[in-house]
């Protein structure tokens, strides 16, 4: 199960999905992109989607700015078998 939540930009994690508008694609579910890098640059939060060496998107936000993300729960480790 996934969770669509609002968080401060400083709380966005790698692996979260952020909405990038409809762009050229009319289907809105294709506009959710996976965050591949998140960092603080000169007091702003920079979120990168895609591959740094190829096509990617950058989002610059204030640390306290709210953003909606889709976050998958952390996988539960299977108990060790004996």
C-alpha positions as CSV (number, residue, x, y, z in Angstrom):
1,X,0.0,0.0,0.0
2,X,1.3,3.5,-0.8
3,X,0.7,6.7,1.0
4,X,0.1,10.1,-0.6
5,X,1.2,12.6,2.0
6,X,2.2,16.3,2.3
7,X,5.7,16.8,3.8
8,X,8.2,19.7,4.1
9,X,10.6,19.7,1.1
10,X,13.4,19.0,3.6
11,X,11.7,15.7,4.5
12,X,11.5,14.3,0.9
13,X,13.4,11.0,0.6
14,X,15.1,9.3,-2.4
15,X,12.5,6.9,-3.7
16,X,9.5,9.2,-3.0
17,X,7.4,10.1,-6.1
18,X,6.6,13.8,-6.8
19,X,4.1,15.2,-9.2
20,X,5.5,17.0,-12.3
21,X,2.3,18.2,-13.9
22,X,0.8,16.8,-17.0
23,X,3.4,18.1,-19.4
24,X,3.0,16.7,-22.9
25,X,1.3,13.6,-21.6
26,X,-2.4,13.9,-21.1
27,X,-2.6,11.0,-18.6
28,X,-1.9,12.4,-15.1
29,X,-0.5,9.2,-13.6
30,X,2.5,9.4,-15.9
31,X,3.5,12.7,-14.4
32,X,4.6,11.2,-11.0
33,X,8.4,11.0,-11.0
34,X,10.8,9.2,-8.7
35,X,13.2,11.3,-6.7
36,X,16.7,10.0,-7.3
37,X,18.6,12.6,-5.4
38,X,17.7,15.1,-2.7
39,X,20.1,17.7,-1.1
40,X,20.5,21.1,0.4
41,X,22.2,23.7,-1.9
42,X,22.7,27.2,-0.6
43,X,19.8,26.9,1.8
44,X,17.3,25.5,-0.8
45,X,16.2,21.9,-1.2
46,X,17.1,20.5,-4.6
47,X,15.2,17.4,-5.7
48,X,16.3,15.6,-8.8
49,X,14.2,13.1,-10.8
50,X,15.7,10.8,-13.4
51,X,19.4,10.2,-14.3
52,X,21.9,13.0,-13.7
53,X,23.9,11.9,-16.7
54,X,20.9,11.9,-19.0
55,X,17.5,13.5,-19.0
56,X,16.4,14.6,-15.5
57,X,14.2,17.1,-13.7
58,X,15.2,19.5,-11.0
59,X,12.9,21.0,-8.4
60,X,14.1,23.8,-6.1
61,X,12.1,24.4,-2.9
62,X,12.3,26.3,0.4
63,X,13.1,23.7,3.2
64,X,9.7,24.3,4.9
65,X,7.7,24.4,1.6
66,X,5.0,21.7,1.5
67,X,5.0,19.2,-1.3
68,X,2.8,16.2,-1.9
69,X,4.7,12.9,-2.3
70,X,3.8,9.2,-2.8
71,X,5.8,7.2,-0.3
72,X,6.0,3.4,-0.2
73,X,6.4,1.8,3.2
74,X,9.8,0.4,4.1
75,X,10.0,-3.3,3.2
76,X,9.7,-5.7,6.2
77,X,12.6,-8.0,6.6
78,X,11.6,-11.7,6.5
79,X,12.4,-13.6,9.7
80,X,15.5,-15.8,9.4
81,X,14.7,-19.5,8.9
82,X,16.4,-22.0,11.1
